[in-house]
Every structure is written in C-alpha cells, then in structure tokens.
C-alpha cells in the first residue's frame, strides 16, 4: 500500500533530450507516521473542532520533519499528508556531494522514518514534442 507514494512523488513533463536534471536527482521523499495534534477541549462541547485532520502538517509532524532535516542536513521543499495511509510526507533536497543511496539507507534506519525513496521523474510523449 505504501508503494502508492510514487503517485505523489513524481515530476511529470514533456519528453525531451536531457530531461533529467540534477535537481530531481538530489530530491528525496521521506514519510513519517501521521501524528495529529491533540484536539483542544472547548467549553460546552464534548470534543473540540481544532483537532480535525487536514491537508497541512500538525505541529508534531512539522517538528519531526525539522529534526530529520537537521539530523541529515536536508532542506525541506514541500510537505503533505496522505490521510488514508496515516503518513506525513516531506520532499527534501540533499546537500551537494552526498551520495543518495547511502543517505537513503541512513534514513531507512532512522526510527522516525516509515519510508524514504528518491523522487521519481516521469516524462510523457506528446504530439507537440514529436511533431505529429
């Protein structure tokens, strides 16, 4: 089920020679277990409204992502939740000179990380690019 992550971690664009860039090769996706903030109790209600899940990251997830970034010298590019999988995903950029596979191994051994994978790039063929 976690393999669905690829759907959310792709660059899609027209096919052309030299399409792969070093930017996407330096980007990785890291997923952590979704940990929503506790719902505040509001007087007069049995449950608060502030704890409803949303697309943005909880404070707990932002702090965990920031800790992972600091510990592995990563720069956050974007983040999102996948509620059905109970995951919070972050797109990070690696520092120049870091070997991607070695970093992925370190991240996969990090107890906070549920998934670490390279950002995938897919390119489409279209009639404009092929001249037909």
C-alpha positions in Angstrom: 0.0 0.0 0.0 2.9 2.4 0.7 4.0 2.0 -2.9 1.2 4.4 -3.8 3.7 7.1 -2.6 5.2 7.2 -6.1 2.0 8.7 -7.4 2.6 11.7 -5.1 6.4 12.0 -5.7 6.7 12.4 -9.4 7.8 15.1 -11.8 5.8 14.9 -14.9 6.6 16.8 -18.0 7.2 16.5 -21.8 9.8 14.1 -23.0 12.9 15.7 -24.5 16.6 15.0 -24.7 18.4 15.8 -21.4 15.2 16.0 -19.5 16.7 14.6 -16.3 18.1 17.4 -14.1 20.4 17.2 -11.1 17.7 19.0 -9.1 15.3 16.0 -9.1 18.3 13.6 -8.5 19.0 15.5 -5.3 15.5 15.2 -4.0 14.1 12.5 -1.8 10.7 11.8 -0.3 10.5 10.9 3.4 7.3 9.7 5.1 6.7 9.6 8.8 3.7 8.3 10.8 1.0 10.9 10.9 0.7 12.3 14.4 -2.1 14.9 14.6 -2.1 17.5 17.3 -4.4 16.7 20.2 -7.8 18.2 19.9 -8.4 21.1 22.3 -11.4 20.8 24.6 -13.7 23.7 24.2 -16.1 24.6 27.0 -19.7 23.5 26.2 -18.7 20.8 23.7 -17.8 17.2 24.1 -15.0 17.5 21.6 -13.0 20.3 20.1 -13.1 21.4 16.5 -9.4 22.3 16.1 -8.2 18.7 16.0 -9.9 17.8 12.8 -7.4 16.4 10.3 -6.5 18.5 7.3 -4.0 18.7 4.5 -1.5 20.7 6.4 1.0 19.2 8.8 0.4 19.1 12.6 2.9 20.8 14.9 4.2 17.4 15.9 4.9 16.4 12.3 6.5 19.8 11.4 8.8 19.4 14.4 9.7 15.8 13.5 10.4 16.8 9.9 12.5 19.7 11.1 14.5 17.3 13.3 15.0 14.8 10.5 16.2 17.7 8.2 18.6 18.9 10.8 20.0 15.5 11.6 20.5 14.6 8.0 21.4 18.1 6.6 18.4 18.2 4.4 16.4 21.2 3.1 12.6 20.9 3.0 10.9 21.7 -0.3 7.3 20.7 0.3 5.2 18.5 2.6 1.7 16.9 2.6 -0.4 14.3 4.4 -1.8 11.1 3.0 -4.6 10.6 5.4 -5.7 7.1 4.2 -2.2 5.8 4.9 -1.7 7.8 8.1 1.5 9.3 6.7 3.1 12.7 6.6 5.4 13.1 3.6 8.2 15.7 3.0 10.1 16.4 -0.1 13.7 17.2 0.8 16.7 18.3 -1.1 20.0 16.7 -0.2 23.2 18.6 0.1 25.6 18.7 -2.9 28.2 15.9 -2.7 26.1 13.5 -0.5 25.6 10.0 -2.0 21.9 9.4 -2.4 21.8 5.7 -1.7 23.9 6.0 1.4 21.6 8.7 2.7 18.5 6.6 1.9 20.0 3.7 3.9 20.6 6.1 6.9 17.1 7.5 6.6 15.5 4.0 6.4 17.4 3.1 9.6 16.0 6.2 11.4 13.3 5.1 13.8 11.2 8.1 12.9 11.0 7.3 9.2 8.4 5.0 7.7 9.5 5.4 4.1 12.5 7.0 2.3 12.7 7.0 -1.5 14.2 9.0 -4.3 11.9 11.4 -6.1 10.9 9.8 -9.4 10.8 11.6 -12.7 8.5 10.6 -15.5 8.2 12.2 -18.9 5.3 12.0 -21.3 5.3 11.8 -25.1 3.1 14.4 -26.7 2.2 15.3 -30.3 3.9 18.8 -29.9 7.2 17.3 -28.9 7.1 14.5 -31.5 6.0 16.8 -34.4 2.9 14.7 -35.3 
